[in-house]
């Protein structure tokens, strides 16, 4: 969904083959961007997911986008308009709060053994002591590694926080991931934010950075498209 007064027509960038036409269903200044769905239930195939992502990226180039979850299907354009009318105030408030902002993603990974060996090299106190059991040494070193990684991730977040309107963290995925974060960033601050990430990455060879975006701000809204439901404000979901 977007908020605009002008005409909108994005052409054939929707689901299916050939791609469905994406057009506007308007209720005042609030616009739902829709296309025909191949069925009431849309399968999350790779092709469908990529089409959904591609359409969002096209819209995001020129508009502040309030994203809707993949697979959301309503019965008719009249039903879409009823939804826009019933939730207009809440949807408009959310779009105003998101105005001019996009989501950027950052994942930080490491090799635990590499960090442990580096820390032993830098700090003789972390090396195995005379007569120290190997299990005790591994326990002590492991605690130091966890503390170092935790402090480093906290410092990274603190360094990026001033450039973001909000920050959202999810649980890391897999043993190598230390940080799984999303940032709500003003469009004009994206270059500065990216430069800060590059600076942080250049300072240390202990961590691998995966920087993605810009995306629609999925991590900062929770929109439920029932006629009696309304979106939560963008700072209510794990945001600071």
Phi and psi restraints in degrees (value plus and minus 20) as a CYANA .aco file:
   2 UNK   PHI    -157.1  -117.1
   2 UNK   PSI     150.9   190.9
   3 UNK   PHI    -144.7  -104.7
   3 UNK   PSI      91.7   131.7
   4 UNK   PHI    -181.1  -141.1
   4 UNK   PSI     136.8   176.8
   5 UNK   PHI    -118.3   -78.3
   5 UNK   PSI     -44.2    -4.2
   6 UNK   PHI     -99.5   -59.5
   6 UNK   PSI     149.4   189.4
   7 UNK   PHI     -90.4   -50.4
   7 UNK   PSI     127.6   167.6
   8 UNK   PHI    -154.7  -114.7
   8 UNK   PSI     110.8   150.8
   9 UNK   PHI    -176.8  -136.8
   9 UNK   PSI      91.8   131.8
  10 UNK   PHI    -117.1   -77.1
  10 UNK   PSI     -23.2    16.8
  11 UNK   PHI      57.1    97.1
  11 UNK   PSI    -183.1  -143.1
  12 UNK   PHI    -101.0   -61.0
  12 UNK   PSI      59.2    99.2
  13 UNK   PHI    -146.5  -106.5
  13 UNK   PSI      -5.9    34.1
  14 UNK   PHI    -109.7   -69.7
  14 UNK   PSI    -178.4  -138.4
  15 UNK   PHI     -95.5   -55.5
  15 UNK   PSI     140.7   180.7
  16 UNK   PHI      73.1   113.1
  16 UNK   PSI     155.8   195.8
  17 UNK   PHI    -161.0  -121.0
  17 UNK   PSI      90.4   130.4
  18 UNK   PHI     -88.8   -48.8
  18 UNK   PSI     138.0   178.0
  19 UNK   PHI     -80.8   -40.8
  19 UNK   PSI     121.4   161.4
  20 UNK   PHI     -90.3   -50.3
  20 UNK   PSI     134.4   174.4
  21 UNK   PHI     -97.0   -57.0
  21 UNK   PSI     108.9   148.9
  22 UNK   PHI    -119.6   -79.6
  22 UNK   PSI     102.6   142.6
  23 UNK   PHI    -157.7  -117.7
  23 UNK   PSI     155.7   195.7
  24 UNK   PHI    -117.3   -77.3
  24 UNK   PSI     118.4   158.4
  25 UNK   PHI    -135.3   -95.3
  25 UNK   PSI      94.9   134.9
  26 UNK   PHI    -129.7   -89.7
  26 UNK   PSI     122.2   162.2
  27 UNK   PHI    -157.4  -117.4
  27 UNK   PSI      75.2   115.2
  28 UNK   PHI      48.9    88.9
  28 UNK   PSI    -151.9  -111.9
  29 UNK   PHI    -108.2   -68.2
  29 UNK   PSI     -23.1    16.9
  30 UNK   PHI    -113.4   -73.4
  30 UNK   PSI     109.6   149.6
  31 UNK   PHI    -149.2  -109.2
  31 UNK   PSI     108.1   148.1
  32 UNK   PHI    -118.4   -78.4
  32 UNK   PSI     110.4   150.4
  33 UNK   PHI    -117.6   -77.6
  33 UNK   PSI      98.9   138.9
  34 UNK   PHI    -153.5  -113.5
  34 UNK   PSI     143.4   183.4
  35 UNK   PHI    -167.4  -127.4
  35 UNK   PSI     146.5   186.5
  36 UNK   PHI     -88.2   -48.2
  36 UNK   PSI     118.3   158.3
  37 UNK   PHI    -118.9   -78.9
  37 UNK   PSI     125.3   165.3
  38 UNK   PHI     -88.2   -48.2
  38 UNK   PSI     -40.4    -0.4
  39 UNK   PHI    -180.8  -140.8
  39 UNK   PSI     148.7   188.7
  40 UNK   PHI     -85.4   -45.4
  40 UNK   PSI     -51.8   -11.8
  41 UNK   PHI    -133.4   -93.4
  41 UNK   PSI     102.9   142.9
  42 UNK   PHI    -120.0   -80.0
  42 UNK   PSI     100.4   140.4
  43 UNK   PHI     -90.0   -50.0
  43 UNK   PSI     119.3   159.3
  44 UNK   PHI    -101.1   -61.1
  44 UNK   PSI      37.8    77.8
  45 UNK   PHI     -95.6   -55.6
  45 UNK   PSI     143.5   183.5
  46 UNK   PHI     -78.6   -38.6
  46 UNK   PSI     -62.6   -22.6
  47 UNK   PHI     -83.0   -43.0
  47 UNK   PSI     -63.6   -23.6
  48 UNK   PHI     -87.9   -47.9
  48 UNK   PSI     -61.3   -21.3
  49 UNK   PHI     -84.4   -44.4
  49 UNK   PSI     -60.2   -20.2
  50 UNK   PHI     -87.0   -47.0
  50 UNK   PSI     -57.3   -17.3
  51 UNK   PHI     -84.9   -44.9
  51 UNK   PSI     -62.3   -22.3
  52 UNK   PHI     -81.7   -41.7
  52 UNK   PSI     -64.5   -24.5
  53 UNK   PHI     -85.4   -45.4
  53 UNK   PSI     -61.5   -21.5
  54 UNK   PHI     -82.7   -42.7
  54 UNK   PSI     -63.1   -23.1
  55 UNK   PHI     -83.2   -43.2
  55 UNK   PSI     -61.8   -21.8
  56 UNK   PHI     -82.7   -42.7
  56 UNK   PSI     -60.7   -20.7
  57 UNK   PHI     -84.5   -44.5
  57 UNK   PSI     -59.7   -19.7
  58 UNK   PHI     -83.3   -43.3
  58 UNK   PSI     -65.6   -25.6
  59 UNK   PHI     -86.1   -46.1
  59 UNK   PSI     -54.9   -14.9
  60 UNK   PHI     -88.7   -48.7
  60 UNK   PSI     -39.8     0.2
  61 UNK   PHI     -81.0   -41.0
  61 UNK   PSI     -53.9   -13.9
  62 UNK   PHI    -145.3  -105.3
  62 UNK   PSI     -24.1    15.9
  63 UNK   PHI    -156.2  -116.2
  63 UNK   PSI     132.7   172.7
  64 UNK   PHI     -98.6   -58.6
  64 UNK   PSI     102.1   142.1
  65 UNK   PHI    -131.6   -91.6
  65 UNK   PSI     106.5   146.5
  66 UNK   PHI    -114.5   -74.5
  66 UNK   PSI      85.8   125.8
  67 UNK   PHI     -96.2   -56.2
  67 UNK   PSI     130.0   170.0
  68 UNK   PHI    -137.0   -97.0
  68 UNK   PSI     123.1   163.1
  69 UNK   PHI     -80.3   -40.3
  69 UNK   PSI     124.7   164.7
  70 UNK   PHI     -76.1   -36.1
  70 UNK   PSI     120.9   160.9
  71 UNK   PHI      67.7   107.7
  71 UNK   PSI     -14.9    25.1
  72 UNK   PHI     -94.9   -54.9
  72 UNK   PSI      99.9   139.9
  73 UNK   PHI    -151.0  -111.0
  73 UNK   PSI     107.7   147.7
  74 UNK   PHI    -130.8   -90.8
  74 UNK   PSI     139.7   179.7
  75 UNK   PHI     -93.6   -53.6
  75 UNK   PSI     -46.8    -6.8
  76 UNK   PHI    -182.9  -142.9
  76 UNK   PSI     148.0   188.0
  77 UNK   PHI     -85.5   -45.5
  77 UNK   PSI     -51.5   -11.5
  78 UNK   PHI     -83.5   -43.5
  78 UNK   PSI     -57.8   -17.8
  79 UNK   PHI     -87.3   -47.3
  79 UNK   PSI     -57.4   -17.4
  80 UNK   PHI     -82.2   -42.2
  80 UNK   PSI     -64.0   -24.0
  81 UNK   PHI     -84.3   -44.3
  81 UNK   PSI     -59.6   -19.6
  82 UNK   PHI     -80.4   -40.4
  82 UNK   PSI     -61.0   -21.0
  83 UNK   PHI     -81.7   -41.7
  83 UNK   PSI     -66.9   -26.9
  84 UNK   PHI     -80.4   -40.4
  84 UNK   PSI     -59.9   -19.9
  85 UNK   PHI     -87.4   -47.4
  85 UNK   PSI     -64.8   -24.8
  86 UNK   PHI     -89.2   -49.2
  86 UNK   PSI     -50.5   -10.5
  87 UNK   PHI    -134.4   -94.4
  87 UNK   PSI      -1.0    39.0
  88 UNK   PHI     -79.2   -39.2
  88 UNK   PSI     -64.6   -24.6
  89 UNK   PHI     -83.7   -43.7
  89 UNK   PSI     -67.2   -27.2
  90 UNK   PHI     -86.6   -46.6
  90 UNK   PSI     -62.5   -22.5
  91 UNK   PHI     -85.3   -45.3
  91 UNK   PSI     -59.9   -19.9
  92 UNK   PHI     -85.7   -45.7
  92 UNK   PSI     -62.1   -22.1
  93 UNK   PHI     -79.7   -39.7
  93 UNK   PSI     -61.9   -21.9
  94 UNK   PHI     -85.7   -45.7
  94 UNK   PSI     -63.9   -23.9
  95 UNK   PHI     -84.4   -44.4
  95 UNK   PSI     -57.4   -17.4
  96 UNK   PHI     -83.3   -43.3
  96 UNK   PSI     -61.1   -21.1
  97 UNK   PHI     -87.1   -47.1
  97 UNK   PSI     -50.1   -10.1
  98 UNK   PHI    -109.2   -69.2
  98 UNK   PSI     -24.8    15.2
  99 UNK   PHI     -70.3   -30.3
  99 UNK   PSI     104.9   144.9
 100 UNK   PHI      53.6    93.6
 100 UNK   PSI      -4.9    35.1
 101 UNK   PHI    -139.1   -99.1
 101 UNK   PSI     132.1   172.1
 102 UNK   PHI    -154.8  -114.8
 102 UNK   PSI     147.0   187.0
 103 UNK   PHI    -121.0   -81.0
 103 UNK   PSI     115.5   155.5
 104 UNK   PHI    -139.3   -99.3
 104 UNK   PSI     121.7   161.7
 105 UNK   PHI    -132.8   -92.8
 105 UNK   PSI     125.0   165.0
 106 UNK   PHI    -160.5  -120.5
 106 UNK   PSI     104.3   144.3
 107 UNK   PHI    -139.3   -99.3
 107 UNK   PSI     114.8   154.8
 108 UNK   PHI    -139.3   -99.3
 108 UNK   PSI     108.8   148.8
 109 UNK   PHI    -143.9  -103.9
 109 UNK   PSI     143.2   183.2
 110 UNK   PHI    -173.6  -133.6
 110 UNK   PSI     146.0   186.0
 111 UNK   PHI    -122.5   -82.5
 111 UNK   PSI      93.1   133.1
 112 UNK   PHI     -77.2   -37.2
 112 UNK   PSI     -63.1   -23.1
 113 UNK   PHI     -84.6   -44.6
 113 UNK   PSI     -58.6   -18.6
 114 UNK   PHI     -82.3   -42.3
 114 UNK   PSI     -63.9   -23.9
 115 UNK   PHI     -85.5   -45.5
 115 UNK   PSI     -60.9   -20.9
 116 UNK   PHI     -81.7   -41.7
 116 UNK   PSI     -66.1   -26.1
 117 UNK   PHI     -84.4   -44.4
 117 UNK   PSI     -58.0   -18.0
 118 UNK   PHI     -84.9   -44.9
 118 UNK   PSI     -61.5   -21.5
 119 UNK   PHI     -86.7   -46.7
 119 UNK   PSI     -57.8   -17.8
 120 UNK   PHI     -83.3   -43.3
 120 UNK   PSI     -59.4   -19.4
 121 UNK   PHI     -85.5   -45.5
 121 UNK   PSI     -58.9   -18.9
 122 UNK   PHI    -101.2   -61.2
 122 UNK   PSI     -45.3    -5.3
 123 UNK   PHI    -151.2  -111.2
 123 UNK   PSI      85.5   125.5
 124 UNK   PHI     -81.0   -41.0
 124 UNK   PSI     -46.4    -6.4
 125 UNK   PHI     -86.1   -46.1
 125 UNK   PSI     -36.3     3.7
 126 UNK   PHI    -112.1   -72.1
 126 UNK   PSI     -25.6    14.4
 127 UNK   PHI     -96.9   -56.9
 127 UNK   PSI     141.4   181.4
 128 UNK   PHI     -85.2   -45.2
 128 UNK   PSI     108.8   148.8
 129 UNK   PHI    -102.5   -62.5
 129 UNK   PSI     139.9   179.9
 130 UNK   PHI     -81.6   -41.6
 130 UNK   PSI     111.4   151.4
 131 UNK   PHI      50.0    90.0
 131 UNK   PSI     -12.8    27.2
 132 UNK   PHI    -100.5   -60.5
 132 UNK   PSI     112.2   152.2
 133 UNK   PHI     -83.9   -43.9
 133 UNK   PSI     124.9   164.9
 134 UNK   PHI     -80.4   -40.4
 134 UNK   PSI     -59.5   -19.5
 135 UNK   PHI     -83.5   -43.5
 135 UNK   PSI     -58.6   -18.6
 136 UNK   PHI     -88.1   -48.1
 136 UNK   PSI     -60.5   -20.5
 137 UNK   PHI     -83.2   -43.2
 137 UNK   PSI     -63.3   -23.3
 138 UNK   PHI     -84.6   -44.6
 138 UNK   PSI     -58.5   -18.5
 139 UNK   PHI     -84.0   -44.0
 139 UNK   PSI     -65.8   -25.8
 140 UNK   PHI     -84.8   -44.8
 140 UNK   PSI     -63.8   -23.8
 141 UNK   PHI     -86.6   -46.6
 141 UNK   PSI     -60.1   -20.1
 142 UNK   PHI     -81.2   -41.2
 142 UNK   PSI     -60.0   -20.0
 143 UNK   PHI     -83.6   -43.6
 143 UNK   PSI     -60.1   -20.1
 144 UNK   PHI     -86.0   -46.0
 144 UNK   PSI     -59.9   -19.9
 145 UNK   PHI     -83.4   -43.4
 145 UNK   PSI     -65.5   -25.5
 146 UNK   PHI     -81.9   -41.9
 146 UNK   PSI     -61.4   -21.4
 147 UNK   PHI     -86.2   -46.2
 147 UNK   PSI     -64.9   -24.9
 148 UNK   PHI     -80.6   -40.6
 148 UNK   PSI     -66.5   -26.5
 149 UNK   PHI     -83.8   -43.8
 149 UNK   PSI     -61.2   -21.2
 150 UNK   PHI     -83.2   -43.2
 150 UNK   PSI     -63.5   -23.5
 151 UNK   PHI     -86.7   -46.7
 151 UNK   PSI     -59.0   -19.0
 152 UNK   PHI     -84.6   -44.6
 152 UNK   PSI     -61.8   -21.8
 153 UNK   PHI     -87.0   -47.0
 153 UNK   PSI     -59.5   -19.5
 154 UNK   PHI     -82.4   -42.4
 154 UNK   PSI     -59.7   -19.7
 155 UNK   PHI     -86.3   -46.3
 155 UNK   PSI     -58.8   -18.8
 156 UNK   PHI     -82.7   -42.7
 156 UNK   PSI     -66.3   -26.3
 157 UNK   PHI     -81.7   -41.7
 157 UNK   PSI     -60.8   -20.8
 158 UNK   PHI     -84.3   -44.3
 158 UNK   PSI     -56.2   -16.2
 159 UNK   PHI     -91.1   -51.1
 159 UNK   PSI     -47.6    -7.6
 160 UNK   PHI    -112.5   -72.5
 160 UNK   PSI     -42.6    -2.6
 161 UNK   PHI     -73.8   -33.8
 161 UNK   PSI     -62.5   -22.5
 162 UNK   PHI     -83.3   -43.3
 162 UNK   PSI     -40.2    -0.2
 163 UNK   PHI    -113.8   -73.8
 163 UNK   PSI     -20.4    19.6
 164 UNK   PHI    -138.7   -98.7
 164 UNK   PSI     126.5   166.5
 165 UNK   PHI     -96.7   -56.7
 165 UNK   PSI     -49.7    -9.7
 166 UNK   PHI    -176.7  -136.7
 166 UNK   PSI     135.6   175.6
 167 UNK   PHI    -151.0  -111.0
 167 UNK   PSI     118.3   158.3
 168 UNK   PHI    -151.4  -111.4
 168 UNK   PSI     109.0   149.0
 169 UNK   PHI    -138.9   -98.9
 169 UNK   PSI     116.7   156.7
 170 UNK   PHI    -131.4   -91.4
 170 UNK   PSI     145.2   185.2
 171 UNK   PHI     -82.9   -42.9
 171 UNK   PSI     117.2   157.2
 172 UNK   PHI     -78.6   -38.6
 172 UNK   PSI     131.6   171.6
 173 UNK   PHI    -131.3   -91.3
 173 UNK   PSI      98.2   138.2
 174 UNK   PHI      67.8   107.8
 174 UNK   PSI     148.2   188.2
 175 UNK   PHI     -92.9   -52.9
 175 UNK   PSI     -45.7    -5.7
 176 UNK   PHI    -106.1   -66.1
 176 UNK   PSI     -39.7     0.3
 177 UNK   PHI    -102.8   -62.8
 177 UNK   PSI     111.0   151.0
 178 UNK   PHI    -124.1   -84.1
 178 UNK   PSI     -53.8   -13.8
 179 UNK   PHI    -156.9  -116.9
 179 UNK   PSI     113.3   153.3
 180 UNK   PHI    -154.7  -114.7
 180 UNK   PSI      72.3   112.3
 181 UNK   PHI    -147.7  -107.7
 181 UNK   PSI     132.9   172.9
 182 UNK   PHI    -147.7  -107.7
 182 UNK   PSI     127.8   167.8
 183 UNK   PHI    -150.6  -110.6
 183 UNK   PSI     114.0   154.0
 184 UNK   PHI    -112.4   -72.4
 184 UNK   PSI      95.7   135.7
 185 UNK   PHI    -150.4  -110.4
 185 UNK   PSI     117.0   157.0
 186 UNK   PHI     -82.3   -42.3
 186 UNK   PSI     121.8   161.8
 187 UNK   PHI     -73.7   -33.7
 187 UNK   PSI     -62.7   -22.7
 188 UNK   PHI     -94.2   -54.2
 188 UNK   PSI     -28.6    11.4
 189 UNK   PHI    -118.9   -78.9
 189 UNK   PSI     -22.7    17.3
 190 UNK   PHI     -80.2   -40.2
 190 UNK   PSI     -66.2   -26.2
 191 UNK   PHI     -78.9   -38.9
 191 UNK   PSI     -61.2   -21.2
 192 UNK   PHI     -86.7   -46.7
 192 UNK   PSI     -58.9   -18.9
 193 UNK   PHI     -84.8   -44.8
 193 UNK   PSI     -65.4   -25.4
 194 UNK   PHI     -82.3   -42.3
 194 UNK   PSI     -59.9   -19.9
 195 UNK   PHI     -83.1   -43.1
 195 UNK   PSI     -57.9   -17.9
 196 UNK   PHI     -86.2   -46.2
 196 UNK   PSI     -60.4   -20.4
 197 UNK   PHI     -82.6   -42.6
 197 UNK   PSI     -62.9   -22.9
 198 UNK   PHI     -83.1   -43.1
 198 UNK   PSI     -57.9   -17.9
 199 UNK   PHI     -84.8   -44.8
 199 UNK   PSI     -63.7   -23.7
 200 UNK   PHI     -83.0   -43.0
 200 UNK   PSI     -60.1   -20.1
 201 UNK   PHI     -86.6   -46.6
 201 UNK   PSI     -56.5   -16.5
 202 UNK   PHI     -91.2   -51.2
 202 UNK   PSI     -42.5    -2.5
 203 UNK   PHI     -95.8   -55.8
 203 UNK   PSI     -39.5     0.5
 204 UNK   PHI    -163.6  -123.6
 204 UNK   PSI     114.8   154.8
 205 UNK   PHI    -118.4   -78.4
 205 UNK   PSI      -7.9    32.1
 206 UNK   PHI    -104.4   -64.4
 206 UNK   PSI     -39.6     0.4
 207 UNK   PHI    -147.5  -107.5
 207 UNK   PSI     129.8   169.8
 208 UNK   PHI    -128.2   -88.2
 208 UNK   PSI     113.0   153.0
 209 UNK   PHI    -128.2   -88.2
 209 UNK   PSI     114.3   154.3
 210 UNK   PHI    -141.0  -101.0
 210 UNK   PSI      85.9   125.9
 211 UNK   PHI    -128.7   -88.7
 211 UNK   PSI     106.4   146.4
 212 UNK   PHI    -152.8  -112.8
 212 UNK   PSI     141.7   181.7
 213 UNK   PHI      98.5   138.5
 213 UNK   PSI    -199.7  -159.7
 214 UNK   PHI     -97.8   -57.8
 214 UNK   PSI     127.9   167.9
 215 UNK   PHI    -141.6  -101.6
 215 UNK   PSI     145.5   185.5
 216 UNK   PHI     -84.2   -44.2
 216 UNK   PSI     128.3   168.3
 217 UNK   PHI     -98.2   -58.2
 217 UNK   PSI      41.3    81.3
 218 UNK   PHI     -79.3   -39.3
 218 UNK   PSI     -55.5   -15.5
 219 UNK   PHI     -96.3   -56.3
 219 UNK   PSI     -27.1    12.9
 220 UNK   PHI    -139.4   -99.4
 220 UNK   PSI     -10.7    29.3
 221 UNK   PHI    -158.0  -118.0
 221 UNK   PSI     136.2   176.2
 222 UNK   PHI    -156.7  -116.7
 222 UNK   PSI      67.1   107.1
 223 UNK   PHI    -119.1   -79.1
 223 UNK   PSI     101.8   141.8
 224 UNK   PHI    -130.8   -90.8
 224 UNK   PSI      98.2   138.2
 225 UNK   PHI    -111.2   -71.2
 225 UNK   PSI      40.5    80.5
 226 UNK   PHI    -127.1   -87.1
 226 UNK   PSI     131.9   171.9
 227 UNK   PHI     -84.6   -44.6
 227 UNK   PSI     -41.8    -1.8
 228 UNK   PHI    -120.9   -80.9
 228 UNK   PSI     -18.3    21.7
 229 UNK   PHI    -119.7   -79.7
 229 UNK   PSI     138.3   178.3
 230 UNK   PHI    -161.4  -121.4
 230 UNK   PSI     136.1   176.1
 231 UNK   PHI     -94.5   -54.5
 231 UNK   PSI     127.8   167.8
 232 UNK   PHI     -96.3   -56.3
 232 UNK   PSI     132.8   172.8
 233 UNK   PHI     -84.0   -44.0
 233 UNK   PSI     132.4   172.4
 234 UNK   PHI     -88.0   -48.0
 234 UNK   PSI     -30.4     9.6
 235 UNK   PHI    -121.1   -81.1
 235 UNK   PSI      -7.5    32.5
 236 UNK   PHI    -117.5   -77.5
 236 UNK   PSI     -31.8     8.2
 237 UNK   PHI    -131.0   -91.0
 237 UNK   PSI      74.7   114.7
 238 UNK   PHI      33.0    73.0
 238 UNK   PSI      11.2    51.2
 239 UNK   PHI    -127.0   -87.0
 239 UNK   PSI     134.2   174.2
